[in-house]
């Protein structure tokens, strides 16, 4: 498919564009972003066309990939669907579960494929572990997603406005939920949630398990990292270390990106956003 890219920042430049550009089936044909200067620079770097408007790009491609903030993606994705374009969304798929469900409904009506780049679901080492673990009986879990995006002043996301506004729940929360939900099922309640320093801590209740998670975008480098341990009658299992790069994960998504009308990623995307909404509601009550 001929793909147009929305976004000209680090994430687009380091992951989406190079993965699409070197794919053997799909073609990166152009880019659109809010800054004319940045999109011209980006287009020159990757040897692609720049478009003066989102709608202009939507008429020239088969599919649109997003590498932008959730607010802009939520605004533009429905317009892409109305134009009959397949989608590759970034996480979270939208900022409300209702918006995700509406997007899925429109995609199904038009026979469009929509993928959501939940990175863990496109890393074979994590994907296989999830599939195996989901068959077990588990009662508890402890998970940490501790990043340095807002504590490392030399990092590419240190000035990220949407991360500062939305916090770790909406940036790292989708990663956590995209792993936990396929294993435990839907979140039923949030008995405890609160901040400790710059870390969001939440106790998640599922139908037959309790999982405690920690999320931070401002962790010290020495304690940063991702880990998840699950326990129950079947013993104890630890999520494997990540070995697949972001580009490789995106490449696997592209391998599975066809025009067959698959919206299964949106169903998971809706479940993920619903869980995040539960946590946010519990935070508001504190």
ABEGO torsion letter per residue (X at the ends): XBBBBBEABAAAAAAAAAAAAABAABBBABBBBABAAAAAAAAAAAGBBBBABAAAAAAABABBBBBBBAAAAAAAAAAAAAAGBBBBBBOBABABAAAAAAAAAAAAAAGBBBBBBBAAAABAAAAAAAAAAAABBBABBBBBBBBAAAABAABAAAABAAAAAAEAAAAAAAAAAAAAAAAAEBBABBABBEBBEABBBBBBBBAABBBBBBBBAABBAAABEBBBBBBEAAEBBBBBBBABBAAAAAAAAAAABBAAGBAAAAAAAAAAAAAAAAAAAAAAAX
